[in-house]
Amino acid sequence: MRQRISRRAFVRRLGVTVLAGPIVAQVLGACSTGAPSIAPSGTSTGQAPTSAGGGAAVVSTPATPNGGVVVVSSTGRVTLPTYMPPNQPPPDVQGSTITPPGFTRYPQHLIRSVTDTPGRGSEINVITQTLTTLPTPMESNPVWQETNKRLGATLKLSLTPYADYSTRIPTILAGSEMPDMLFLPNGFLVPGFPQFLESKCADLTPYLSGDAVKDYPNLAAHPTSVWKTVVVNNKIFGVGDPVPPFFWVHWHHQELLEQIGAQPPQSADDYKRLMQEVQNPNAGIYGLVCENGYLFGYGVINQLFTSIYGGPNQWSLSSGKLTRLWETEQFKEALGYARDLWTSGLYEPGSSGYNTLSARTAFLGRKGLFRWDGNTTDIFHSYNAGADMNPPPKVRLVPPFPAQPGGTATYPLFHGSFGTLVLKKADPERIKELLRVLNWIAAPFGTEEAQITQFGLEGRDFTFDDQGNPVIKDQGRQDMLPWNGIVNPARWYYDPLGPDYVNHVVGIFKQYEAVGVSDPTVGFYSENNGRQGVIANQHFGDGITDIVTGRRGISDLDALLNQWRSEGGDQVRHEYEEAMAAG
């Protein structure tokens, strides 16, 4: 009988989903930034140029002869790193252009992805966050010690819990000393960010642009869209931290549909009908579990319903002009639909008091049929939760569907970066050493290096079950270092219990990819997006929440839009359009 790898073990070590599922989903989902395509350099996702990632830049950015992608703005141009597929064992379930591959068993023959010792005996100081408990200190942590040995350097980590990290970063940025490496979570807004990068951080363009990245092949396996997130002033300032492009996704309790002999929805009317058929207040089962807050809008702001109605991803671009999702007809239709569901009593009653974590707990407890949530594939797998429920949960993905039969659905692709690791300014040899170390850490699944970073040391931290799958021990969970706060490898999905679940998630994500749309503003900088934009977005989101719940009328949408524009929305739009203007 196979042993089960715990939920936390999957989250922290395997990369079967977004790193640290519940918390990262809350953090990154809250940023509501949208996503460009992460097609490898020189490939196409089949989207119209005006909606491709990078906006106007991508419209005028052919692949260079070496395969790199050129990003163009009013301040110049930069060639992004050339994409190279990860050097790892063949997957059991093939991915696609942007869908990560799947593994149903642990590779029996590991690949060594780094043949030379990357470090030169130096100390490397890293300041980052941790989403879990602090690891065993280096002095008594054999995994940390073995990592240092293989790196050829002493990795000194200064770790702050996620909840406190945002208050620590401003102090670091204001100080005179920079660590060798500093992790900035995606969505952390730094006033004067370009000036900070220019004054204190290394310009990595000479080391990573185009074919130069081939000196660091595990970093070259990072998708192109991840590199777009670290370009400021047409320079590569840092290394992105890949997560899957399917960040907020649509889940359902398949066992509830099976009880009524139904299939997943095919239209908005079908979606509502299924909720009505399944809903059983006496049993505590409702249609939809959501969270409250201006970032979510009961499924409207965070793009559940706008994707059903075919809306763009945060912004759309046409002839150099940006339109906010909120200004579209699809948004208005989605808002009316959400209000109808609320009036029909199909939202789980606790939704008005939930945050993302409590809403997820309610969904896992089968309080609702549907939920739009993070790509926490491990947590929503039936063997990880609800084993004492009868029948046990069978949480699966909802294929994309349009509002009207024969209509067009969309999916808001995430740009696929958890954050940015910036490096302190230093001489070229030091920068190369640091990049070699990051290249080792970013070794993909199925390599000798990744076995250490994901599982630790055999015997102490993990054992192999009778099928050859690693099983993390409690000691391993304590010893593991928070690599997701430094750099992640190229993504994948892994389920040691068999092919069914991996085949399901990879297959549905390919359907998401087929209808995926990108946020054209990703890779461009707006100073006021982190100032007036935050306030404007909050006021707008609060108003949308009021409309969904009936405290305001739908006719108030125009007034909310005018308020958003005057409070900073138009200024943010103007700054993005200026940045996108081809030079």
C-alpha positions in Angstrom: 0.0 0.0 0.0 1.4 3.4 -0.9 2.0 5.9 1.7 0.5 9.3 1.3 2.6 12.4 1.1 1.1 15.1 3.3 -0.6 18.2 2.0 2.2 20.4 3.4 4.8 18.2 1.9 3.3 18.7 -1.5 3.0 22.4 -1.1 6.5 23.1 0.2 8.5 20.6 -1.7 7.0 19.3 -4.9 5.8 22.2 -6.9 2.6 20.3 -7.9 0.8 23.6 -7.7 1.5 27.3 -6.9 4.0 27.3 -4.1 2.5 27.3 -0.6 -1.0 27.1 -2.1 -3.4 28.8 0.4 -1.2 31.7 1.4 0.3 32.4 -2.0 -3.1 32.2 -3.6 -4.3 34.8 -1.1 -1.2 37.0 -1.7 -0.9 36.8 -5.5 -4.6 36.6 -6.2 -5.1 39.8 -4.2 -2.7 41.6 -6.5 -5.2 41.1 -9.3 -2.6 41.8 -11.9 -3.7 39.4 -14.7 -1.2 37.5 -16.9 0.6 37.5 -20.2 1.3 34.4 -22.2 4.2 32.4 -21.1 4.9 30.9 -24.5 8.6 30.0 -25.0 10.5 32.6 -27.1 9.4 32.8 -30.7 6.2 30.7 -30.2 2.6 31.8 -30.5 -0.4 31.2 -28.2 -2.8 31.8 -31.0 -4.1 35.1 -29.5 -4.6 38.3 -31.4 -1.7 40.7 -31.2 -3.7 43.3 -29.4 -4.3 41.0 -26.4 -0.9 39.3 -26.2 1.3 39.6 -23.2 3.4 42.8 -23.1 0.9 44.9 -25.0 2.2 47.0 -27.8 5.7 45.7 -27.1 4.7 42.2 -28.3 3.0 43.4 -31.3 6.3 44.8 -32.6 8.6 42.2 -31.1 9.7 39.5 -33.6 12.0 36.8 -32.3 15.7 37.6 -32.8 17.9 35.2 -34.7 19.0 33.6 -31.5 15.4 32.9 -30.5 15.1 35.7 -27.9 12.1 38.0 -27.7 12.7 41.8 -27.9 10.6 44.0 -25.7 10.3 47.6 -27.0 9.1 50.7 -25.2 9.5 54.4 -25.4 12.8 54.2 -23.5 14.5 51.6 -25.6 14.6 47.8 -26.2 15.9 44.7 -24.5 16.2 41.1 -25.7 14.7 38.7 -23.2 16.5 35.5 -22.3 16.3 32.7 -24.8 14.0 30.0 -23.7 15.4 26.5 -23.2 13.2 23.5 -22.2 14.0 22.1 -18.8 16.5 19.3 -18.7 14.5 16.7 -16.8 13.2 13.1 -17.3 10.4 12.7 -19.8 7.0 13.4 -18.1 4.2 10.9 -17.9 1.7 13.5 -19.0 2.9 15.9 -21.7 2.3 19.6 -21.1 2.0 22.1 -23.9 3.2 25.6 -24.8 2.4 27.0 -21.4 0.8 24.0 -19.5 3.3 22.4 -17.2 3.9 18.6 -17.7 2.7 16.0 -15.2 4.4 13.1 -13.4 2.5 10.2 -12.0 5.6 8.5 -10.5 9.0 9.6 -9.3 11.7 9.3 -11.9 13.8 6.2 -11.3 16.9 7.7 -12.9 17.7 11.3 -11.8 19.5 13.8 -14.1 22.4 15.9 -12.8 21.7 19.3 -14.2 24.7 21.1 -12.8 28.1 19.5 -13.3 30.4 22.1 -11.7 30.4 23.6 -8.2 28.7 27.0 -8.7 30.2 28.9 -5.7 33.7 30.0 -4.9 33.7 29.5 -1.2 32.0 32.8 -0.4 29.1 33.8 1.9 25.8 34.7 0.2 23.4 36.7 2.3 19.7 36.4 1.3 16.8 38.3 2.8 13.4 36.7 2.0 10.1 35.6 3.5 8.9 32.2 4.5 5.4 30.9 4.2 5.9 28.1 6.7 7.7 27.7 10.0 11.4 28.6 10.2 13.6 25.7 9.2 16.1 24.0 11.5 19.1 26.4 11.9 22.0 25.8 9.6 24.3 24.7 12.4 22.1 21.7 13.2 20.5 21.2 9.7 22.3 18.6 7.6 20.1 19.5 4.5 21.3 23.1 4.7 24.9 22.0 5.2 24.7 19.6 2.3 23.2 22.3 0.1 26.1 24.6 1.1 28.6 21.9 0.2 27.1 21.3 -3.2 26.8 25.1 -3.8 30.4 25.7 -2.8 29.2 28.7 -0.8 27.6 29.4 2.6 24.0 30.4 2.0 23.0 32.6 4.9 19.2 33.2 5.0 17.6 36.0 6.9 13.9 34.8 7.0 10.8 36.7 8.0 7.4 35.2 8.2 5.1 36.2 5.3 2.7 38.1 7.6 5.5 40.4 8.7 7.6 40.7 5.6 5.8 43.6 4.0 6.7 45.8 7.1 10.3 44.8 6.9 11.0 45.5 3.2 10.6 49.3 3.5 13.3 49.4 6.2 15.6 47.4 3.9 15.0 49.6 0.9 15.6 52.7 2.9 18.9 51.4 4.4 22.4 51.9 3.0 23.2 48.2 2.8 21.7 45.7 0.5 22.0 41.9 0.9 23.5 39.9 -1.9 20.0 38.8 -2.8 16.6 40.4 -1.8 13.2 38.8 -2.6 10.4 41.1 -3.5 7.0 39.4 -3.6 4.8 39.9 -6.6 2.5 42.8 -6.0 4.7 44.5 -3.4 4.5 48.2 -4.5 7.6 50.2 -4.0 7.4 54.0 -4.7 10.2 55.1 -6.9 10.9 51.5 -7.8 13.0 52.2 -11.0 15.2 54.6 -9.0 15.8 51.9 -6.3 16.7 49.3 -8.9 19.1 51.7 -10.8 20.9 52.8 -7.6 21.2 49.6 -5.6 20.6 46.5 -7.8 22.6 44.8 -10.5 21.6 45.1 -14.1 21.5 41.5 -15.2 21.0 42.3 -18.9 24.6 41.5 -20.0 24.4 38.1 -18.2 21.0 36.9 -19.1 19.8 38.7 -22.3 19.4 36.5 -25.4 21.7 33.5 -25.6 23.8 34.8 -22.6 21.3 33.0 -20.3 22.4 29.6 -21.8 25.3 29.8 -19.2 22.5 29.2 -16.7 20.2 26.5 -18.4 17.9 26.0 -15.4 17.1 29.8 -15.4 16.7 29.6 -19.2 13.9 27.2 -18.6 11.9 29.9 -17.0 9.0 31.0 -19.3 9.4 34.1 -21.3 6.5 35.9 -19.5 8.3 35.5 -16.2 11.3 37.5 -17.6 8.9 40.2 -18.7 8.0 40.8 -15.0 11.6 41.7 -14.2 12.2 44.3 -17.0 12.3 47.9 -15.8 13.8 50.7 -17.9 14.5 48.1 -20.5 17.0 46.3 -18.3 16.7 42.9 -16.7 16.7 43.7 -12.9 16.4 40.3 -11.2 15.3 36.7 -11.6 11.6 35.8 -11.5 10.1 33.0 -9.5 7.9 30.8 -11.7 4.5 29.5 -10.7 1.9 28.1 -13.1 0.1 30.5 -15.4 -3.2 29.1 -14.1 -3.4 30.9 -10.8 -7.1 31.4 -9.9 -9.0 28.5 -11.3 -12.5 27.1 -11.2 -13.2 24.1 -8.9 -16.3 22.0 -8.3 -17.3 19.0 -6.1 -17.7 16.4 -8.8 -19.3 14.0 -6.3 -22.2 16.4 -5.9 -22.8 16.5 -9.7 -22.5 12.7 -9.8 -25.3 12.4 -7.2 -27.7 14.2 -9.6 -26.3 12.5 -12.7 -25.0 15.8 -14.1 -21.9 17.0 -16.0 -20.0 20.3 -15.5 -21.9 23.4 -16.8 -22.0 24.4 -20.4 -23.4 27.9 -20.1 -24.3 30.6 -17.5 -27.9 29.3 -17.3 -26.6 25.8 -16.9 -24.3 26.9 -14.1 -27.2 28.5 -12.2 -29.4 25.4 -12.7 -26.8 23.0 -11.4 -26.4 25.1 -8.2 -30.1 25.2 -7.7 -30.4 21.4 -8.2 -27.5 20.6 -5.8 -28.4 23.2 -3.1 -29.6 21.7 0.1 -29.7 24.3 3.0 -30.7 21.6 5.5 -27.5 19.7 4.7 -25.5 23.0 4.6 -24.8 22.7 0.8 -25.1 25.8 -1.4 -24.1 26.8 -4.9 -21.0 29.0 -4.6 -18.5 29.7 -1.9 -16.8 33.1 -2.2 -14.8 35.5 0.0 -15.6 39.1 0.8 -13.5 42.2 0.0 -12.9 44.7 -2.8 -10.3 42.5 -4.4 -12.8 39.8 -5.1 -16.3 41.3 -5.6 -18.0 37.9 -5.1 -16.4 36.5 -8.3 -16.7 39.7 -10.4 -13.5 41.6 -9.6 -11.3 38.5 -9.5 -12.6 37.4 -13.0 -14.7 34.3 -12.4 -17.8 35.7 -14.0 -16.0 38.0 -16.5 -14.2 35.1 -17.9 -17.5 33.3 -18.5 -18.7 36.4 -20.3 -15.5 36.6 -22.4 -14.0 39.6 -20.8 -10.3 40.7 -21.2 -7.7 40.1 -18.6 -7.6 43.3 -16.5 -6.9 45.5 -19.6 -7.4 45.2 -23.3 -5.2 47.0 -25.9 -6.3 48.3 -29.3 -4.4 50.8 -31.4 -2.2 51.8 -28.5 -5.2 52.5 -26.2 -6.0 50.6 -23.1 -9.5 49.8 -21.8 -10.0 48.5 -18.3 -11.9 45.3 -17.9 -14.4 47.2 -15.7 -15.3 49.5 -18.6 -16.4 46.6 -20.9 -19.9 45.3 -21.6 -18.7 41.9 -20.5 -18.0 43.2 -17.0 -21.5 44.8 -16.8 -23.1 41.5 -17.9 -21.0 39.5 -15.3 -22.0 42.0 -12.6 -25.7 41.5 -13.4 -25.3 37.8 -13.4 -23.6 37.8 -10.0 -26.3 40.0 -8.6 -28.9 37.5 -9.9 -27.1 34.6 -8.2 -27.1 36.6 -4.9 -30.8 37.4 -5.2 -31.5 33.7 -5.8 -29.7 32.8 -2.6 -27.1 30.7 -4.3 -24.0 32.1 -2.5 -23.0 30.2 0.7 -24.3 32.4 3.5 -20.9 32.7 5.2 -19.3 34.2 2.1 -19.9 37.8 3.3 -17.5 37.1 6.3 -14.9 34.9 4.6 -11.4 35.6 3.5 -9.6 33.4 1.0 -8.5 30.8 3.6 -11.8 30.5 5.5 -13.7 30.3 2.2 -11.4 27.5 1.0 -12.0 25.7 4.3 -15.8 26.0 3.8 -15.5 24.7 0.2 -13.4 21.7 1.3 -16.1 21.0 3.9 -18.6 20.8 0.9 -20.6 23.9 1.8 -20.8 24.8 -1.9 -20.7 23.2 -5.3 -18.4 25.7 -7.0 -15.4 27.9 -6.0 -12.9 30.1 -7.8 -9.7 29.6 -6.0 -6.0 29.3 -6.2 -4.4 26.5 -8.2 -4.0 24.4 -5.1 -4.2 21.1 -6.8 -2.7 19.2 -3.9 -5.1 20.5 -1.3 -8.1 19.9 -3.4 -7.1 16.3 -4.2 -9.6 14.0 -2.5 -6.9 12.0 -0.6 -5.7 15.2 1.1 -8.8 16.4 2.8 -12.2 15.2 3.8 -11.4 11.5 4.2 -13.9 11.2 7.0 -16.7 12.6 4.8 -19.3 10.3 3.2 -18.9 10.3 0.3 -15.3 11.7 0.3 -14.8 14.9 -1.7 -13.9 14.6 -5.3 -12.8 18.1 -6.1 -12.0 18.7 -9.8 -11.6 21.5 -12.3 -14.5 23.0 -14.2 -13.7 23.2 -18.0 -14.1 26.7 -19.4 -17.6 27.5 -20.7 -19.2 30.6 -22.2 -22.2 32.5 -20.9 -24.2 31.6 -24.0 -24.1 28.3 -25.9 -21.8 28.8 -28.9 -20.3 31.9 -27.2 -16.7 32.7 -26.3 -15.2 32.1 -22.9 -11.9 33.5 -21.8 -9.4 32.6 -19.1 -7.2 35.2 -17.4 -3.7 33.9 -17.7 -1.4 34.7 -14.8 2.1 36.0 -15.8 3.5 33.1 -13.7 5.9 34.8 -11.3 5.7 34.6 -7.5 8.1 37.4 -7.1 11.5 38.9 -8.1 14.9 38.2 -6.6 17.1 41.3 -7.1 20.9 41.1 -6.7 23.1 43.7 -5.1 25.4 45.6 -7.4 28.8 43.9 -7.6 31.7 43.1 -10.0 31.0 40.8 -12.9 32.6 37.7 -11.3 30.5 38.0 -8.2 27.3 38.4 -10.3 28.2 35.3 -12.3 28.7 33.4 -9.1 25.3 34.4 -7.7 23.6 33.4 -10.9 25.3 30.0 -10.9 24.0 29.5 -7.4 20.5 30.4 -8.5 20.8 28.1 -11.5 21.6 25.2 -9.1 18.6 26.0 -6.9 16.3 26.2 -9.9 17.1 22.6 -11.0 13.9 21.0 -12.3 11.9 18.0 -11.0 13.7 14.7 -11.6 17.2 16.0 -11.0 19.8 15.2 -8.3 19.8 18.8 -7.2 16.0 19.0 -7.0 15.8 15.8 -4.8 17.7 17.7 -2.1 15.8 21.0 -2.4 12.4 19.2 -2.5 12.9 16.2 -0.2 16.2 16.6 1.7 18.4 13.7 2.6 17.3 10.1 2.2 16.8 8.4 5.5 16.8 11.5 7.6 14.2 13.6 5.7 12.5 11.1 3.5 12.2 7.5 2.5 11.0 5.8 -0.7 7.7 3.9 -0.6 7.3 0.5 -2.3 6.6 2.3 -5.6 9.7 4.4 -5.5 8.0 7.6 -4.5 9.6 9.9 -1.9 7.7 10.1 1.4 8.6 13.2 3.5 9.1 12.7 7.2 8.4 15.2 9.9 12.1 15.9 10.1 12.1 16.7 6.4 9.3 19.2 6.8 11.3 20.9 9.5 14.7 20.9 7.6 13.5 22.2 4.2 14.6 25.7 3.2 12.0 28.2 1.7 13.2 28.0 -1.9 10.0 29.5 -3.1 11.2 32.8 -1.5 14.4 32.6 -3.6 13.8 31.0 -7.0 11.6 28.2 -8.3 12.3 25.8 -11.1 10.2 25.5 -14.2 6.8 24.2 -13.0 5.3 20.7 -13.2 2.5 18.6 -11.6 3.2 15.4 -9.6 0.9 12.9 -8.0 2.4 9.7 -6.8 -1.0 8.0 -6.4 -1.6 7.4 -10.0 -2.4 9.0 -13.4 -6.0 10.0 -13.0 -5.6 13.3 -11.2 -2.6 14.5 -13.1 -4.2 13.6 -16.4 -7.3 15.6 -15.3 -5.6 18.8 -14.3 -3.1 18.9 -17.2 -6.0 18.2 -19.6 -8.2 21.0 -18.2 -5.4 23.4 -18.1 -4.8 22.8 -21.8 -8.4 23.9 -22.3 -7.7 27.0 -20.2 -4.7 27.7 -22.3 -6.7 27.5 -25.5 -9.0 30.3 -24.4 -6.4 32.2 -22.3 -6.0 36.0 -22.6 -3.2 38.1 -21.3 -2.9 41.3 -19.5 -1.0 43.6 -21.9 0.3 45.9 -19.1 2.5 43.2 -17.5 6.1 44.1 -18.1 5.4 47.8 -18.0 5.6 50.2 -15.1 3.2 52.7 -13.7 4.3 54.7 -10.7 0.8 55.7 -9.8 -0.5 52.1 -10.0 1.0 51.6 -6.5 -0.3 55.0 -5.2 -3.6 56.5 -6.4 -4.4 53.2 -8.3 -4.6 51.3 -5.1 -7.1 53.7 -3.5 -9.1 53.9 -6.8 -9.3 50.2 -7.1 -10.4 49.8 -3.5 -13.3 52.2 -3.8 -14.4 50.6 -7.0 -14.3 47.1 -5.6 -16.2 48.1 -2.5 -18.9 49.6 -4.8 -19.1 46.4 -6.8 -19.6 44.4 -3.6 -22.5 46.7 -2.7 -24.1 46.1 -6.1 -23.8 42.3 -6.0 -25.3 42.2 -2.6 -28.2 44.6 -3.5 -27.1 47.6 -1.4 -26.7 49.6 -4.5 -28.3 49.4 -8.0 -26.5 48.3 -11.1 -27.1 51.8 -12.5 -24.4 53.0 -10.0 -21.7 51.3 -12.1 -21.2 54.4 -14.3 -20.7 56.6 -11.2 -18.2 54.1 -9.8 -16.3 54.1 -13.1 -16.2 57.9 -13.2 -14.9 57.9 -9.6 -12.2 55.3 -10.4 -11.1 57.3 -13.4 -10.8 60.5 -11.5 -9.1 59.0 -8.4 -6.2 57.6 -10.4 -7.5 55.1 -13.0 -7.0 57.4 -15.9 -3.5 58.4 -14.7 -2.5 54.7 -14.4 -3.9 54.1 -17.9 -1.9 57.1 -19.3 1.4 55.9 -17.7 1.0 52.4 -19.1 0.2 53.7 -22.6 3.2 56.0 -22.4 5.4 53.1 -21.4 4.0 50.9 -24.2 4.5 53.5 -27.0 7.1 52.0 -29.3 10.3 54.0 -29.7 
